[in-house]
Amino acid sequence: MTTRAFCILAAAIFALIAVLQLIRIVMGWSVTLNGVDVPFWASWIAVIVAGVLSFVGFRAAMR
């Protein structure tokens, strides 16, 4: 696997994670881990982090 292909694959996975987290927020889906509800602000952080990592990955693939 080339570096470019790896960057594109990683960026696409991070983009998918960001979109799924955003869908969770919009649809109001609750997530419970080990009996504890995960707050929506954690999903906002996940959207931002995954979005930035996706952007960086796609940008690295274009170089």
mmCIF file of the N, C-alpha and C atoms, coordinates in Angstrom:
data_MODEL
# 
_entry.id   MODEL 
# 
loop_
_atom_site.group_PDB 
_atom_site.id 
_atom_site.type_symbol 
_atom_site.label_atom_id 
_atom_site.label_alt_id 
_atom_site.label_comp_id 
_atom_site.label_asym_id 
_atom_site.label_entity_id 
_atom_site.label_seq_id 
_atom_site.pdbx_PDB_ins_code 
_atom_site.Cartn_x 
_atom_site.Cartn_y 
_atom_site.Cartn_z 
_atom_site.occupancy 
_atom_site.B_iso_or_equiv 
_atom_site.pdbx_formal_charge 
_atom_site.auth_seq_id 
_atom_site.auth_comp_id 
_atom_site.auth_asym_id 
_atom_site.auth_atom_id 
_atom_site.pdbx_PDB_model_num 
ATOM 1   N N  . MET A 1 1  ? 0.849   -1.171 0.000  1.00 0.00 ? 1  MET A N  1 
ATOM 2   C CA . MET A 1 1  ? 0.000   0.000  0.000  1.00 0.00 ? 1  MET A CA 1 
ATOM 3   C C  . MET A 1 1  ? 0.893   1.232  0.000  1.00 0.00 ? 1  MET A C  1 
ATOM 4   N N  . THR A 1 2  ? 0.582   2.143  -0.883 1.00 0.00 ? 2  THR A N  1 
ATOM 5   C CA . THR A 1 2  ? 1.371   3.366  -0.970 1.00 0.00 ? 2  THR A CA 1 
ATOM 6   C C  . THR A 1 2  ? 0.949   4.345  0.128  1.00 0.00 ? 2  THR A C  1 
ATOM 7   N N  . THR A 1 3  ? 1.776   5.331  0.347  1.00 0.00 ? 3  THR A N  1 
ATOM 8   C CA . THR A 1 3  ? 1.474   6.353  1.347  1.00 0.00 ? 3  THR A CA 1 
ATOM 9   C C  . THR A 1 3  ? 0.218   7.121  0.963  1.00 0.00 ? 3  THR A C  1 
ATOM 10  N N  . ARG A 1 4  ? 0.071   7.399  -0.308 1.00 0.00 ? 4  ARG A N  1 
ATOM 11  C CA . ARG A 1 4  ? -1.104  8.145  -0.778 1.00 0.00 ? 4  ARG A CA 1 
ATOM 12  C C  . ARG A 1 4  ? -2.383  7.347  -0.534 1.00 0.00 ? 4  ARG A C  1 
ATOM 13  N N  . ALA A 1 5  ? -2.350  6.057  -0.839 1.00 0.00 ? 5  ALA A N  1 
ATOM 14  C CA . ALA A 1 5  ? -3.529  5.210  -0.630 1.00 0.00 ? 5  ALA A CA 1 
ATOM 15  C C  . ALA A 1 5  ? -3.871  5.108  0.851  1.00 0.00 ? 5  ALA A C  1 
ATOM 16  N N  . PHE A 1 6  ? -2.840  4.996  1.691  1.00 0.00 ? 6  PHE A N  1 
ATOM 17  C CA . PHE A 1 6  ? -3.075  4.942  3.132  1.00 0.00 ? 6  PHE A CA 1 
ATOM 18  C C  . PHE A 1 6  ? -3.724  6.227  3.627  1.00 0.00 ? 6  PHE A C  1 
ATOM 19  N N  . CYS A 1 7  ? -3.223  7.362  3.179  1.00 0.00 ? 7  CYS A N  1 
ATOM 20  C CA . CYS A 1 7  ? -3.783  8.651  3.603  1.00 0.00 ? 7  CYS A CA 1 
ATOM 21  C C  . CYS A 1 7  ? -5.241  8.782  3.185  1.00 0.00 ? 7  CYS A C  1 
ATOM 22  N N  . ILE A 1 8  ? -5.558  8.355  1.975  1.00 0.00 ? 8  ILE A N  1 
ATOM 23  C CA . ILE A 1 8  ? -6.942  8.431  1.494  1.00 0.00 ? 8  ILE A CA 1 
ATOM 24  C C  . ILE A 1 8  ? -7.842  7.505  2.302  1.00 0.00 ? 8  ILE A C  1 
ATOM 25  N N  . LEU A 1 9  ? -7.380  6.290  2.565  1.00 0.00 ? 9  LEU A N  1 
ATOM 26  C CA . LEU A 1 9  ? -8.175  5.336  3.345  1.00 0.00 ? 9  LEU A CA 1 
ATOM 27  C C  . LEU A 1 9  ? -8.411  5.845  4.768  1.00 0.00 ? 9  LEU A C  1 
ATOM 28  N N  . ALA A 1 10 ? -7.362  6.308  5.416  1.00 0.00 ? 10 ALA A N  1 
ATOM 29  C CA . ALA A 1 10 ? -7.497  6.816  6.785  1.00 0.00 ? 10 ALA A CA 1 
ATOM 30  C C  . ALA A 1 10 ? -8.423  8.036  6.824  1.00 0.00 ? 10 ALA A C  1 
ATOM 31  N N  . ALA A 1 11 ? -8.267  8.926  5.847  1.00 0.00 ? 11 ALA A N  1 
ATOM 32  C CA . ALA A 1 11 ? -9.103  10.122 5.795  1.00 0.00 ? 11 ALA A CA 1 
ATOM 33  C C  . ALA A 1 11 ? -10.564 9.760  5.577  1.00 0.00 ? 11 ALA A C  1 
ATOM 34  N N  . ALA A 1 12 ? -10.826 8.773  4.732  1.00 0.00 ? 12 ALA A N  1 
ATOM 35  C CA . ALA A 1 12 ? -12.201 8.349  4.483  1.00 0.00 ? 12 ALA A CA 1 
ATOM 36  C C  . ALA A 1 12 ? -12.826 7.734  5.736  1.00 0.00 ? 12 ALA A C  1 
ATOM 37  N N  . ILE A 1 13 ? -12.052 6.962  6.473  1.00 0.00 ? 13 ILE A N  1 
ATOM 38  C CA . ILE A 1 13 ? -12.560 6.374  7.719  1.00 0.00 ? 13 ILE A CA 1 
ATOM 39  C C  . ILE A 1 13 ? -12.880 7.469  8.735  1.00 0.00 ? 13 ILE A C  1 
ATOM 40  N N  . PHE A 1 14 ? -11.986 8.437  8.877  1.00 0.00 ? 14 PHE A N  1 
ATOM 41  C CA . PHE A 1 14 ? -12.244 9.543  9.809  1.00 0.00 ? 14 PHE A CA 1 
ATOM 42  C C  . PHE A 1 14 ? -13.445 10.371 9.362  1.00 0.00 ? 14 PHE A C  1 
ATOM 43  N N  . ALA A 1 15 ? -13.619 10.556 8.059  1.00 0.00 ? 15 ALA A N  1 
ATOM 44  C CA . ALA A 1 15 ? -14.782 11.287 7.552  1.00 0.00 ? 15 ALA A CA 1 
ATOM 45  C C  . ALA A 1 15 ? -16.066 10.532 7.889  1.00 0.00 ? 15 ALA A C  1 
ATOM 46  N N  . LEU A 1 16 ? -16.053 9.221  7.737  1.00 0.00 ? 16 LEU A N  1 
ATOM 47  C CA . LEU A 1 16 ? -17.210 8.405  8.075  1.00 0.00 ? 16 LEU A CA 1 
ATOM 48  C C  . LEU A 1 16 ? -17.547 8.515  9.560  1.00 0.00 ? 16 LEU A C  1 
ATOM 49  N N  . ILE A 1 17 ? -16.531 8.491  10.405 1.00 0.00 ? 17 ILE A N  1 
ATOM 50  C CA . ILE A 1 17 ? -16.754 8.635  11.847 1.00 0.00 ? 17 ILE A CA 1 
ATOM 51  C C  . ILE A 1 17 ? -17.369 9.996  12.157 1.00 0.00 ? 17 ILE A C  1 
ATOM 52  N N  . ALA A 1 18 ? -16.843 11.051 11.534 1.00 0.00 ? 18 ALA A N  1 
ATOM 53  C CA . ALA A 1 18 ? -17.379 12.394 11.765 1.00 0.00 ? 18 ALA A CA 1 
ATOM 54  C C  . ALA A 1 18 ? -18.839 12.479 11.341 1.00 0.00 ? 18 ALA A C  1 
ATOM 55  N N  . VAL A 1 19 ? -19.168 11.910 10.195 1.00 0.00 ? 19 VAL A N  1 
ATOM 56  C CA . VAL A 1 19 ? -20.548 11.954 9.700  1.00 0.00 ? 19 VAL A CA 1 
ATOM 57  C C  . VAL A 1 19 ? -21.469 11.160 10.618 1.00 0.00 ? 19 VAL A C  1 
ATOM 58  N N  . LEU A 1 20 ? -21.035 9.992  11.057 1.00 0.00 ? 20 LEU A N  1 
ATOM 59  C CA . LEU A 1 20 ? -21.866 9.187  11.954 1.00 0.00 ? 20 LEU A CA 1 
ATOM 60  C C  . LEU A 1 20 ? -22.098 9.880  13.299 1.00 0.00 ? 20 LEU A C  1 
ATOM 61  N N  . GLN A 1 21 ? -21.088 10.549 13.814 1.00 0.00 ? 21 GLN A N  1 
ATOM 62  C CA . GLN A 1 21 ? -21.258 11.293 15.061 1.00 0.00 ? 21 GLN A CA 1 
ATOM 63  C C  . GLN A 1 21 ? -22.223 12.456 14.867 1.00 0.00 ? 21 GLN A C  1 
ATOM 64  N N  . LEU A 1 22 ? -22.128 13.117 13.723 1.00 0.00 ? 22 LEU A N  1 
ATOM 65  C CA . LEU A 1 22 ? -23.042 14.216 13.428 1.00 0.00 ? 22 LEU A CA 1 
ATOM 66  C C  . LEU A 1 22 ? -24.474 13.710 13.287 1.00 0.00 ? 22 LEU A C  1 
ATOM 67  N N  . ILE A 1 23 ? -24.645 12.565 12.655 1.00 0.00 ? 23 ILE A N  1 
ATOM 68  C CA . ILE A 1 23 ? -25.976 11.963 12.542 1.00 0.00 ? 23 ILE A CA 1 
ATOM 69  C C  . ILE A 1 23 ? -26.514 11.624 13.925 1.00 0.00 ? 23 ILE A C  1 
ATOM 70  N N  . ARG A 1 24 ? -25.662 11.121 14.802 1.00 0.00 ? 24 ARG A N  1 
ATOM 71  C CA . ARG A 1 24 ? -26.091 10.814 16.174 1.00 0.00 ? 24 ARG A CA 1 
ATOM 72  C C  . ARG A 1 24 ? -26.633 12.055 16.864 1.00 0.00 ? 24 ARG A C  1 
ATOM 73  N N  . ILE A 1 25 ? -25.963 13.182 16.673 1.00 0.00 ? 25 ILE A N  1 
ATOM 74  C CA . ILE A 1 25 ? -26.401 14.425 17.307 1.00 0.00 ? 25 ILE A CA 1 
ATOM 75  C C  . ILE A 1 25 ? -27.736 14.883 16.727 1.00 0.00 ? 25 ILE A C  1 
ATOM 76  N N  . VAL A 1 26 ? -27.835 14.885 15.404 1.00 0.00 ? 26 VAL A N  1 
ATOM 77  C CA . VAL A 1 26 ? -29.044 15.380 14.738 1.00 0.00 ? 26 VAL A CA 1 
ATOM 78  C C  . VAL A 1 26 ? -30.246 14.497 15.044 1.00 0.00 ? 26 VAL A C  1 
ATOM 79  N N  . MET A 1 27 ? -30.052 13.191 15.017 1.00 0.00 ? 27 MET A N  1 
ATOM 80  C CA . MET A 1 27 ? -31.158 12.254 15.240 1.00 0.00 ? 27 MET A CA 1 
ATOM 81  C C  . MET A 1 27 ? -31.473 12.049 16.727 1.00 0.00 ? 27 MET A C  1 
ATOM 82  N N  . GLY A 1 28 ? -30.569 12.477 17.593 1.00 0.00 ? 28 GLY A N  1 
ATOM 83  C CA . GLY A 1 28 ? -30.805 12.357 19.025 1.00 0.00 ? 28 GLY A CA 1 
ATOM 84  C C  . GLY A 1 28 ? -30.612 10.951 19.573 1.00 0.00 ? 28 GLY A C  1 
ATOM 85  N N  . TRP A 1 29 ? -29.797 10.151 18.898 1.00 0.00 ? 29 TRP A N  1 
ATOM 86  C CA . TRP A 1 29 ? -29.557 8.785  19.350 1.00 0.00 ? 29 TRP A CA 1 
ATOM 87  C C  . TRP A 1 29 ? -28.774 8.795  20.660 1.00 0.00 ? 29 TRP A C  1 
ATOM 88  N N  . SER A 1 30 ? -29.208 8.004  21.606 1.00 0.00 ? 30 SER A N  1 
ATOM 89  C CA . SER A 1 30 ? -28.472 7.908  22.865 1.00 0.00 ? 30 SER A CA 1 
ATOM 90  C C  . SER A 1 30 ? -27.502 6.728  22.789 1.00 0.00 ? 30 SER A C  1 
ATOM 91  N N  . VAL A 1 31 ? -26.386 6.896  23.454 1.00 0.00 ? 31 VAL A N  1 
ATOM 92  C CA . VAL A 1 31 ? -25.374 5.846  23.531 1.00 0.00 ? 31 VAL A CA 1 
ATOM 93  C C  . VAL A 1 31 ? -25.105 5.601  24.996 1.00 0.00 ? 31 VAL A C  1 
ATOM 94  N N  . THR A 1 32 ? -25.122 4.326  25.378 1.00 0.00 ? 32 THR A N  1 
ATOM 95  C CA . THR A 1 32 ? -24.851 3.944  26.756 1.00 0.00 ? 32 THR A CA 1 
ATOM 96  C C  . THR A 1 32 ? -23.669 2.987  26.767 1.00 0.00 ? 32 THR A C  1 
ATOM 97  N N  . LEU A 1 33 ? -22.646 3.344  27.512 1.00 0.00 ? 33 LEU A N  1 
ATOM 98  C CA . LEU A 1 33 ? -21.473 2.498  27.663 1.00 0.00 ? 33 LEU A CA 1 
ATOM 99  C C  . LEU A 1 33 ? -21.355 2.074  29.119 1.00 0.00 ? 33 LEU A C  1 
ATOM 100 N N  . ASN A 1 34 ? -21.483 0.784  29.351 1.00 0.00 ? 34 ASN A N  1 
ATOM 101 C CA . ASN A 1 34 ? -21.340 0.228  30.688 1.00 0.00 ? 34 ASN A CA 1 
ATOM 102 C C  . ASN A 1 34 ? -22.307 0.888  31.675 1.00 0.00 ? 34 ASN A C  1 
ATOM 103 N N  . GLY A 1 35 ? -23.514 1.158  31.209 1.00 0.00 ? 35 GLY A N  1 
ATOM 104 C CA . GLY A 1 35 ? -24.540 1.740  32.053 1.00 0.00 ? 35 GLY A CA 1 
ATOM 105 C C  . GLY A 1 35 ? -24.486 3.252  32.202 1.00 0.00 ? 35 GLY A C  1 
ATOM 106 N N  . VAL A 1 36 ? -23.560 3.901  31.509 1.00 0.00 ? 36 VAL A N  1 
ATOM 107 C CA . VAL A 1 36 ? -23.409 5.357  31.605 1.00 0.00 ? 36 VAL A CA 1 
ATOM 108 C C  . VAL A 1 36 ? -23.759 5.969  30.252 1.00 0.00 ? 36 VAL A C  1 
ATOM 109 N N  . ASP A 1 37 ? -24.670 6.951  30.251 1.00 0.00 ? 37 ASP A N  1 
ATOM 110 C CA . ASP A 1 37 ? -25.031 7.635  29.011 1.00 0.00 ? 37 ASP A CA 1 
ATOM 111 C C  . ASP A 1 37 ? -23.893 8.562  28.568 1.00 0.00 ? 37 ASP A C  1 
ATOM 112 N N  . VAL A 1 38 ? -23.553 8.475  27.288 1.00 0.00 ? 38 VAL A N  1 
ATOM 113 C CA . VAL A 1 38 ? -22.520 9.342  26.716 1.00 0.00 ? 38 VAL A CA 1 
ATOM 114 C C  . VAL A 1 38 ? -23.196 10.650 26.316 1.00 0.00 ? 38 VAL A C  1 
ATOM 115 N N  . PRO A 1 39 ? -22.716 11.792 26.837 1.00 0.00 ? 39 PRO A N  1 
ATOM 116 C CA . PRO A 1 39 ? -23.360 13.071 26.526 1.00 0.00 ? 39 PRO A CA 1 
ATOM 117 C C  . PRO A 1 39 ? -23.106 13.490 25.073 1.00 0.00 ? 39 PRO A C  1 
ATOM 118 N N  . PHE A 1 40 ? -23.982 14.361 24.585 1.00 0.00 ? 40 PHE A N  1 
ATOM 119 C CA . PHE A 1 40 ? -23.867 14.815 23.204 1.00 0.00 ? 40 PHE A CA 1 
ATOM 120 C C  . PHE A 1 40 ? -22.648 15.705 22.986 1.00 0.00 ? 40 PHE A C  1 
ATOM 121 N N  . TRP A 1 41 ? -22.180 16.384 24.019 1.00 0.00 ? 41 TRP A N  1 
ATOM 122 C CA . TRP A 1 41 ? -20.998 17.229 23.829 1.00 0.00 ? 41 TRP A CA 1 
ATOM 123 C C  . TRP A 1 41 ? -19.780 16.382 23.468 1.00 0.00 ? 41 TRP A C  1 
ATOM 124 N N  . ALA A 1 42 ? -19.749 15.132 23.892 1.00 0.00 ? 42 ALA A N  1 
ATOM 125 C CA . ALA A 1 42 ? -18.643 14.247 23.517 1.00 0.00 ? 42 ALA A CA 1 
ATOM 126 C C  . ALA A 1 42 ? -18.679 13.960 22.011 1.00 0.00 ? 42 ALA A C  1 
ATOM 127 N N  . SER A 1 43 ? -19.878 13.884 21.450 1.00 0.00 ? 43 SER A N  1 
ATOM 128 C CA . SER A 1 43 ? -19.990 13.673 20.010 1.00 0.00 ? 43 SER A CA 1 
ATOM 129 C C  . SER A 1 43 ? -19.548 14.906 19.231 1.00 0.00 ? 43 SER A C  1 
ATOM 130 N N  . TRP A 1 44 ? -19.807 16.098 19.783 1.00 0.00 ? 44 TRP A N  1 
ATOM 131 C CA . TRP A 1 44 ? -19.320 17.315 19.115 1.00 0.00 ? 44 TRP A CA 1 
ATOM 132 C C  . TRP A 1 44 ? -17.795 17.318 19.054 1.00 0.00 ? 44 TRP A C  1 
ATOM 133 N N  . ILE A 1 45 ? -17.167 16.900 20.143 1.00 0.00 ? 45 ILE A N  1 
ATOM 134 C CA . ILE A 1 45 ? -15.698 16.809 20.153 1.00 0.00 ? 45 ILE A CA 1 
ATOM 135 C C  . ILE A 1 45 ? -15.238 15.784 19.135 1.00 0.00 ? 45 ILE A C  1 
ATOM 136 N N  . ALA A 1 46 ? -15.935 14.649 19.064 1.00 0.00 ? 46 ALA A N  1 
ATOM 137 C CA . ALA A 1 46 ? -15.574 13.609 18.096 1.00 0.00 ? 46 ALA A CA 1 
ATOM 138 C C  . ALA A 1 46 ? -15.738 14.095 16.664 1.00 0.00 ? 46 ALA A C  1 
ATOM 139 N N  . VAL A 1 47 ? -16.788 14.876 16.391 1.00 0.00 ? 47 VAL A N  1 
ATOM 140 C CA . VAL A 1 47 ? -16.993 15.425 15.050 1.00 0.00 ? 47 VAL A CA 1 
ATOM 141 C C  . VAL A 1 47 ? -15.836 16.338 14.673 1.00 0.00 ? 47 VAL A C  1 
ATOM 142 N N  . ILE A 1 48 ? -15.430 17.190 15.575 1.00 0.00 ? 48 ILE A N  1 
ATOM 143 C CA . ILE A 1 48 ? -14.349 18.139 15.302 1.00 0.00 ? 48 ILE A CA 1 
ATOM 144 C C  . ILE A 1 48 ? -13.027 17.408 15.092 1.00 0.00 ? 48 ILE A C  1 
ATOM 145 N N  . VAL A 1 49 ? -12.693 16.500 16.011 1.00 0.00 ? 49 VAL A N  1 
ATOM 146 C CA . VAL A 1 49 ? -11.414 15.782 15.920 1.00 0.00 ? 49 VAL A CA 1 
ATOM 147 C C  . VAL A 1 49 ? -11.362 14.913 14.665 1.00 0.00 ? 49 VAL A C  1 
ATOM 148 N N  . ALA A 1 50 ? -12.407 14.136 14.419 1.00 0.00 ? 50 ALA A N  1 
ATOM 149 C CA . ALA A 1 50 ? -12.423 13.271 13.238 1.00 0.00 ? 50 ALA A CA 1 
ATOM 150 C C  . ALA A 1 50 ? -12.435 14.094 11.955 1.00 0.00 ? 50 ALA A C  1 
ATOM 151 N N  . GLY A 1 51 ? -13.143 15.219 11.958 1.00 0.00 ? 51 GLY A N  1 
ATOM 152 C CA . GLY A 1 51 ? -13.164 16.083 10.781 1.00 0.00 ? 51 GLY A CA 1 
ATOM 153 C C  . GLY A 1 51 ? -11.797 16.668 10.465 1.00 0.00 ? 51 GLY A C  1 
ATOM 154 N N  . VAL A 1 52 ? -11.103 17.108 11.499 1.00 0.00 ? 52 VAL A N  1 
ATOM 155 C CA . VAL A 1 52 ? -9.757  17.659 11.290 1.00 0.00 ? 52 VAL A CA 1 
ATOM 156 C C  . VAL A 1 52 ? -8.809  16.574 10.798 1.00 0.00 ? 52 VAL A C  1 
ATOM 157 N N  . LEU A 1 53 ? -8.868  15.391 11.401 1.00 0.00 ? 53 LEU A N  1 
ATOM 158 C CA . LEU A 1 53 ? -8.003  14.297 10.951 1.00 0.00 ? 53 LEU A CA 1 
ATOM 159 C C  . LEU A 1 53 ? -8.314  13.887 9.513  1.00 0.00 ? 53 LEU A C  1 
ATOM 160 N N  . SER A 1 54 ? -9.574  13.918 9.135  1.00 0.00 ? 54 SER A N  1 
ATOM 161 C CA . SER A 1 54 ? -9.953  13.611 7.764  1.00 0.00 ? 54 SER A CA 1 
ATOM 162 C C  . SER A 1 54 ? -9.398  14.662 6.811  1.00 0.00 ? 54 SER A C  1 
ATOM 163 N N  . PHE A 1 55 ? -9.537  15.913 7.164  1.00 0.00 ? 55 PHE A N  1 
ATOM 164 C CA . PHE A 1 55 ? -9.023  17.005 6.339  1.00 0.00 ? 55 PHE A CA 1 
ATOM 165 C C  . PHE A 1 55 ? -7.512  16.887 6.152  1.00 0.00 ? 55 PHE A C  1 
ATOM 166 N N  . VAL A 1 56 ? -6.809  16.613 7.243  1.00 0.00 ? 56 VAL A N  1 
ATOM 167 C CA . VAL A 1 56 ? -5.345  16.484 7.183  1.00 0.00 ? 56 VAL A CA 1 
ATOM 168 C C  . VAL A 1 56 ? -4.956  15.284 6.315  1.00 0.00 ? 56 VAL A C  1 
ATOM 169 N N  . GLY A 1 57 ? -5.702  14.189 6.432  1.00 0.00 ? 57 GLY A N  1 
ATOM 170 C CA . GLY A 1 57 ? -5.400  13.008 5.635  1.00 0.00 ? 57 GLY A CA 1 
ATOM 171 C C  . GLY A 1 57 ? -5.600  13.240 4.149  1.00 0.00 ? 57 GLY A C  1 
ATOM 172 N N  . PHE A 1 58 ? -6.708  13.868 3.783  1.00 0.00 ? 58 PHE A N  1 
ATOM 173 C CA . PHE A 1 58 ? -6.953  14.161 2.368  1.00 0.00 ? 58 PHE A CA 1 
ATOM 174 C C  . PHE A 1 58 ? -5.930  15.162 1.832  1.00 0.00 ? 58 PHE A C  1 
ATOM 175 N N  . ARG A 1 59 ? -5.561  16.099 2.663  1.00 0.00 ? 59 ARG A N  1 
ATOM 176 C CA . ARG A 1 59 ? -4.571  17.093 2.245  1.00 0.00 ? 59 ARG A CA 1 
ATOM 177 C C  . ARG A 1 59 ? -3.196  16.438 2.040  1.00 0.00 ? 59 ARG A C  1 
ATOM 178 N N  . ALA A 1 60 ? -2.852  15.512 2.934  1.00 0.00 ? 60 ALA A N  1 
ATOM 179 C CA . ALA A 1 60 ? -1.560  14.800 2.794  1.00 0.00 ? 60 ALA A CA 1 
ATOM 180 C C  . ALA A 1 60 ? -1.565  13.923 1.544  1.00 0.00 ? 60 ALA A C  1 
ATOM 181 N N  . ALA A 1 61 ? -2.713  13.380 1.183  1.00 0.00 ? 61 ALA A N  1 
ATOM 182 C CA . ALA A 1 61 ? -2.789  12.523 0.002  1.00 0.00 ? 61 ALA A CA 1 
ATOM 183 C C  . ALA A 1 61 ? -2.601  13.324 -1.283 1.00 0.00 ? 61 ALA A C  1 
ATOM 184 N N  . MET A 1 62 ? -2.925  14.602 -1.246 1.00 0.00 ? 62 MET A N  1 
ATOM 185 C CA . MET A 1 62 ? -2.801  15.422 -2.444 1.00 0.00 ? 62 MET A CA 1 
ATOM 186 C C  . MET A 1 62 ? -1.388  15.930 -2.681 1.00 0.00 ? 62 MET A C  1 
ATOM 187 N N  . ARG A 1 63 ? -0.533  15.801 -1.702 1.00 0.00 ? 63 ARG A N  1 
ATOM 188 C CA . ARG A 1 63 ? 0.850   16.276 -1.862 1.00 0.00 ? 63 ARG A CA 1 
ATOM 189 C C  . ARG A 1 63 ? 1.682   15.298 -2.619 1.00 0.00 ? 63 ARG A C  1 
# 
